């Protein structure tokens, strides 16, 4: 079994700002404020959280093939 990664780099689709963040393991993150442009990112349709939509690594439940939030 592969170790669950807890860090993901969020890439803002509006300004290109990138920031590595530690993902929560006990909840989904539905909102993320970009520190570059200030836009509030929300998950794309069909994704459970901002990490699955804009991160370099999917959230922990998805990595573990479990249902997310």
Number of C-alpha atoms within 10 A of each C-alpha: 4 6 8 15 13 15 18 19 17 23 19 22 13 12 13 12 14 16 14 12 13 11 20 12 12 10 13 18 18 15 13 18 12 20 13 13 12 12 14 12 19 18 17 13 8 8 15 21 24 21 27 21 21 22 21 14 19 23 28 23 17 14 16 14 8 9 9 16 10
